[in-house]
Amino acid sequence: WGALNTLCWAIGSSAGSMAEDQEQRFLVTVIRDLLNLCEITRGKDHKAVIASNIMYVVGQYPRFLRLHWKFLKTVVNKLFEFMHETHPGVQDMACDTFLKIVQKCRRKFVILQVGEAMPFIDELCLNLRGIISDLEPGQVQVFYEAVGYMVSAQTDAPTRDEQLGKLMEWPNFMWHEIIGDAKQSSGASLKDPEVMKRLQTIVRTNGRVALALGNPYKSQLFHIYVDLLSVYKAYSELINSTITVQGAANVHVMHTSGVRAMRAVKKETLKLLDTFIEKSENNALVLDEFVPPMLDPVLGDYVRSIPQARDPEVL
């Protein structure tokens, strides 16, 4: 394993150092040899190591991938297969490689390729839930960031907003379900640990997409913004009322699982807003549309809270 990893790292490091046709011949030879090695090797552990090395090498040669659409599509579909493979480390490798390849070849996924019925991103969005069905939340977030980079390559703004809407369909469905339950139960459902966990995951997923997209993420943020601030405010009030009931002098109150989970949702919300504002080039839009509604729920909460309950991210 050590020898193969070292060799493949060296092959990956050679990317860009040769003439295009020479590099192409070199890479085709290497991939063929690695595939043959995978074919004749027995044992899942060994095959997983070789597969990871193949994907590492391929990811280091974006020039080749951009020139060969069929090969690029085959690689990405293979990564989608690996996302269902429960062998340790394979799913992480698949998500990380997918992200790396998309960052370098993003434009290829949003234009209609010869022989295809639709751009790859549209096909992906149709099958999205199936592709990510076996991934852990952290891996799903890496996946969403990768597709966010694909969306960012779309130059036509209405099409880009539509593709972003399709990408966020499932997180938005879960989000609206949680918000609907919260309204029906007058906020009581927000205390459920499972709901807090789901909210944290949804907001974090949004944060990864905002990181990839920057300013165009605004169409998605507009969609959830009012409810996002309402949830932030609701958790602020729940934390403050818990402190009031148990007494501010009780040092353990901030470390109970409930308070920690509520603060985690608030932190992810602040992180999402921070990412969007930092990545957005449109300062006027941010100042006019996004800053005024956040002043009271965020800054007002900071003022009203006892020092132990203040989120340093606000500053």
C-alpha positions as CSV (number, residue, x, y, z in Angstrom):
1,W,0.0,0.0,0.0
2,G,2.8,2.4,1.0
3,A,4.6,1.9,-2.2
4,L,1.5,2.3,-4.4
5,N,0.4,5.4,-2.5
6,T,3.9,6.9,-2.9
7,L,4.0,6.1,-6.6
8,C,0.5,7.5,-7.3
9,W,1.3,10.6,-5.3
10,A,4.3,11.1,-7.6
11,I,2.2,10.5,-10.7
12,G,-0.3,13.0,-9.5
13,S,2.4,15.5,-8.8
14,S,3.7,15.3,-12.4
15,A,0.4,16.8,-13.7
16,G,1.0,19.8,-16.0
17,S,4.7,19.1,-16.5
18,M,4.4,17.4,-19.9
19,A,3.1,18.4,-23.3
20,E,-0.6,17.7,-23.7
21,D,-0.3,14.6,-26.0
22,Q,2.5,13.2,-23.9
23,E,0.5,13.7,-20.8
24,Q,-2.5,12.0,-22.4
25,R,-0.5,8.9,-23.4
26,F,1.1,8.8,-19.9
27,L,-2.2,9.0,-18.0
28,V,-4.0,6.5,-20.2
29,T,-1.1,4.0,-19.6
30,V,-1.1,4.6,-15.8
31,I,-4.9,4.3,-15.5
32,R,-4.9,1.1,-17.6
33,D,-2.2,-0.5,-15.4
34,L,-4.0,0.5,-12.2
35,L,-7.3,-0.9,-13.5
36,N,-5.5,-4.2,-14.4
37,L,-3.9,-4.2,-10.9
38,C,-7.4,-3.8,-9.4
39,E,-8.7,-6.6,-11.6
40,I,-6.1,-9.2,-10.5
41,T,-6.0,-8.2,-6.8
42,R,-8.2,-10.1,-4.3
43,G,-9.6,-8.7,-1.1
44,K,-11.8,-5.6,-0.5
45,D,-9.1,-3.7,1.4
46,H,-6.6,-4.0,-1.4
47,K,-9.2,-3.1,-4.1
48,A,-10.3,0.0,-2.0
49,V,-6.7,1.3,-1.8
50,I,-6.2,0.8,-5.6
51,A,-9.6,2.5,-6.4
52,S,-8.7,5.5,-4.1
53,N,-5.3,5.8,-5.9
54,I,-7.0,5.7,-9.4
55,M,-9.4,8.5,-8.3
56,Y,-6.5,10.5,-6.8
57,V,-4.5,10.3,-10.0
58,V,-7.5,11.2,-12.2
59,G,-8.4,14.2,-10.0
60,Q,-4.9,15.6,-10.5
61,Y,-5.3,15.8,-14.3
62,P,-8.2,18.2,-14.9
63,R,-6.8,19.2,-18.3
64,F,-7.3,15.6,-19.5
65,L,-10.8,15.4,-17.9
66,R,-11.9,18.7,-19.5
67,L,-10.9,17.4,-23.0
68,H,-12.6,14.0,-22.6
69,W,-16.2,14.4,-21.6
70,K,-17.1,10.6,-21.8
71,F,-14.2,9.7,-19.5
72,L,-15.1,12.6,-17.1
73,K,-18.7,11.4,-16.9
74,T,-17.6,7.8,-16.3
75,V,-15.3,8.9,-13.5
76,V,-18.1,10.9,-11.8
77,N,-20.6,8.1,-12.1
78,K,-18.1,5.7,-10.6
79,L,-17.7,8.1,-7.7
80,F,-21.5,8.0,-7.3
81,E,-21.3,4.2,-7.1
82,F,-18.5,4.5,-4.4
83,M,-20.9,6.8,-2.4
84,H,-22.9,3.6,-1.6
85,E,-19.9,1.5,-0.7
86,T,-19.7,1.0,3.1
87,H,-16.1,-0.1,3.1
88,P,-14.2,2.2,5.5
89,G,-13.0,5.4,3.9
90,V,-14.4,4.8,0.4
91,Q,-17.4,7.2,0.8
92,D,-15.1,10.0,2.2
93,M,-12.8,9.5,-0.8
94,A,-15.7,9.6,-3.3
95,C,-17.1,12.8,-1.9
96,D,-13.7,14.6,-1.6
97,T,-12.7,13.5,-5.1
98,F,-16.0,14.6,-6.5
99,L,-15.5,18.0,-4.9
100,K,-12.0,18.3,-6.3
101,I,-12.9,17.3,-9.8
102,V,-16.0,19.6,-9.9
103,Q,-14.0,22.6,-8.7
104,K,-11.6,22.1,-11.7
105,C,-14.1,21.1,-14.4
106,R,-17.3,22.8,-13.2
107,R,-18.3,24.3,-16.6
108,K,-18.4,20.9,-18.3
109,F,-21.3,19.9,-16.1
110,V,-23.7,22.7,-17.0
111,I,-23.4,22.8,-20.8
112,L,-25.1,20.3,-23.0
113,Q,-22.5,17.8,-24.2
114,V,-22.7,16.1,-27.6
115,G,-24.8,12.9,-27.4
116,E,-26.5,13.9,-24.1
117,A,-30.2,14.6,-23.7
118,M,-29.6,17.3,-21.0
119,P,-26.7,18.9,-19.1
120,F,-25.2,16.7,-16.5
121,I,-26.4,18.9,-13.6
122,D,-30.0,18.4,-14.6
123,E,-29.6,14.6,-14.7
124,L,-27.8,14.8,-11.3
125,C,-30.7,16.8,-9.7
126,L,-33.2,14.2,-10.9
127,N,-31.3,11.4,-9.1
128,L,-29.9,13.4,-6.3
129,R,-31.7,11.7,-3.3
130,G,-30.7,8.3,-4.6
131,I,-27.0,9.3,-5.0
132,I,-26.7,10.6,-1.5
133,S,-29.0,8.1,0.3
134,D,-26.2,6.2,2.0
135,L,-24.0,9.2,2.9
136,E,-23.4,10.6,6.4
137,P,-24.5,14.3,7.0
138,G,-20.9,15.6,6.7
139,Q,-20.4,13.7,3.4
140,V,-23.7,15.1,2.1
141,Q,-22.5,18.6,2.9
142,V,-19.3,18.0,0.8
143,F,-21.5,16.7,-2.0
144,Y,-23.8,19.8,-1.9
145,E,-20.7,22.1,-1.9
146,A,-19.5,20.3,-5.1
147,V,-22.8,20.7,-6.9
148,G,-22.9,24.3,-5.7
149,Y,-19.6,24.8,-7.7
150,M,-21.4,23.3,-10.7
151,V,-24.3,25.7,-10.4
152,S,-21.8,28.6,-10.0
153,A,-20.5,27.9,-13.6
154,Q,-23.9,28.6,-15.1
155,T,-23.7,32.0,-16.7
156,D,-27.4,32.5,-17.4
157,A,-28.9,33.9,-14.1
158,P,-32.5,32.6,-14.4
159,T,-31.2,29.1,-15.4
160,R,-28.7,29.2,-12.5
161,D,-31.5,30.1,-10.0
162,E,-33.6,27.3,-11.3
163,Q,-30.8,24.8,-11.0
164,L,-30.1,26.0,-7.4
165,G,-33.8,25.6,-6.6
166,K,-33.6,22.0,-7.9
167,L,-30.4,21.3,-5.9
168,M,-32.0,22.7,-2.7
169,E,-35.4,21.0,-3.2
170,W,-34.9,18.2,-0.5
171,P,-33.3,20.4,2.2
172,N,-36.0,23.0,1.6
173,F,-38.7,20.3,1.9
174,M,-37.3,19.2,5.3
175,W,-36.9,22.8,6.3
176,H,-40.5,23.8,5.6
177,E,-41.7,20.6,7.3
178,I,-39.9,21.6,10.5
179,I,-41.0,25.2,10.3
180,G,-44.7,24.1,9.7
181,D,-44.5,21.8,12.8
182,A,-43.0,24.6,14.9
183,K,-45.8,27.0,13.9
184,Q,-48.5,24.4,14.7
185,S,-47.0,23.6,18.1
186,S,-46.2,27.3,19.0
187,G,-42.5,26.5,19.0
188,A,-42.7,23.4,21.2
189,S,-41.4,21.1,18.5
190,L,-38.2,23.1,18.3
191,K,-37.1,21.6,21.7
192,D,-37.0,18.1,20.2
193,P,-33.3,17.0,20.0
194,E,-33.9,15.3,16.7
195,V,-35.3,18.5,15.2
196,M,-32.3,20.5,16.5
197,K,-30.0,18.0,14.9
198,R,-31.8,18.2,11.5
199,L,-31.9,22.0,11.6
200,Q,-28.2,22.1,12.3
201,T,-27.6,19.8,9.3
202,I,-29.8,21.8,6.9
203,V,-28.3,25.2,7.9
204,R,-24.8,23.7,7.5
205,T,-25.6,22.3,4.1
206,N,-26.8,25.8,3.1
207,G,-23.5,27.2,4.3
208,R,-21.5,24.9,2.1
209,V,-23.6,25.9,-1.0
210,A,-23.2,29.6,-0.1
211,L,-19.4,29.0,0.1
212,A,-19.4,27.6,-3.4
213,L,-21.8,30.1,-5.0
214,G,-21.2,33.4,-3.3
215,N,-23.6,36.2,-4.5
216,P,-25.9,33.9,-6.6
217,Y,-26.8,32.0,-3.4
218,K,-29.1,35.0,-2.6
219,S,-32.1,33.4,-4.3
220,Q,-31.9,30.4,-1.9
221,L,-31.3,32.6,1.2
222,F,-34.3,34.8,0.3
223,H,-36.3,31.6,0.3
224,I,-35.5,30.7,4.0
225,Y,-34.3,34.0,5.5
226,V,-37.4,35.1,7.5
227,D,-37.8,31.6,9.0
228,L,-34.1,31.3,9.6
229,L,-34.1,34.5,11.8
230,S,-37.3,33.3,13.5
231,V,-35.7,30.0,14.5
232,Y,-32.6,32.0,15.7
233,K,-34.8,34.2,17.8
234,A,-36.9,31.3,19.2
235,Y,-33.7,29.5,20.3
236,S,-32.4,32.7,21.9
237,E,-35.6,33.0,23.9
238,L,-35.6,29.3,24.9
239,I,-32.0,29.5,26.1
240,N,-32.7,32.6,28.1
241,S,-35.9,31.1,29.7
242,T,-33.9,27.9,30.6
243,I,-31.3,30.1,32.3
244,T,-34.0,32.1,34.1
245,V,-35.7,28.9,35.4
246,Q,-32.4,27.2,36.5
247,G,-30.7,30.3,37.6
248,A,-27.8,32.1,36.0
249,A,-25.6,31.0,38.9
250,N,-26.0,27.4,37.9
251,V,-22.7,26.9,35.9
252,H,-23.9,23.6,34.4
253,V,-27.0,25.1,32.6
254,M,-24.9,26.2,29.5
255,H,-23.5,22.6,29.2
256,T,-26.8,20.7,29.2
257,S,-27.4,18.9,25.9
258,G,-30.5,20.9,25.1
259,V,-28.8,24.3,25.5
260,R,-25.7,23.1,23.6
261,A,-27.9,21.9,20.7
262,M,-29.8,25.2,20.5
263,R,-26.6,27.2,20.5
264,A,-25.2,24.9,17.7
265,V,-28.1,25.9,15.5
266,K,-27.5,29.6,16.3
267,K,-23.8,29.2,15.5
268,E,-24.5,27.5,12.2
269,T,-26.9,30.3,11.3
270,L,-24.3,33.0,12.0
271,K,-21.7,31.0,10.1
272,L,-24.0,30.8,7.1
273,L,-24.7,34.5,7.1
274,D,-21.0,35.2,7.6
275,T,-20.1,33.0,4.6
276,F,-22.7,34.6,2.3
277,I,-21.8,38.2,3.2
278,E,-18.1,37.5,2.8
279,K,-18.5,35.8,-0.6
280,S,-21.1,38.2,-1.9
281,E,-19.8,41.0,-4.2
282,N,-23.0,43.0,-3.9
283,N,-22.6,45.1,-0.8
284,A,-25.7,47.2,-1.6
285,L,-27.9,44.2,-1.8
286,V,-26.6,42.9,1.6
287,L,-27.0,46.2,3.3
288,D,-30.5,46.8,1.9
289,E,-32.0,43.4,2.0
290,F,-30.2,41.2,4.6
291,V,-28.8,43.5,7.3
292,P,-32.0,45.3,8.6
293,P,-34.0,42.1,9.4
294,M,-31.0,40.6,11.3
295,L,-30.3,43.5,13.6
296,D,-32.8,42.7,16.3
297,P,-32.8,38.9,16.3
298,V,-28.9,38.8,16.3
299,L,-27.6,42.0,17.9
300,G,-30.7,42.5,20.1
301,D,-30.3,38.9,21.4
302,Y,-26.7,39.6,22.2
303,V,-27.6,42.6,24.3
304,R,-30.5,40.8,26.1
305,S,-28.6,37.7,26.9
306,I,-26.5,37.1,30.0
307,P,-22.7,37.0,29.2
308,Q,-22.4,33.2,29.3
309,A,-25.2,32.8,26.6
310,R,-23.7,35.3,24.2
311,D,-22.4,33.9,20.9
312,P,-18.9,35.3,20.1
313,E,-19.6,34.7,16.4
314,V,-22.0,37.7,16.5
315,L,-19.0,40.1,17.0
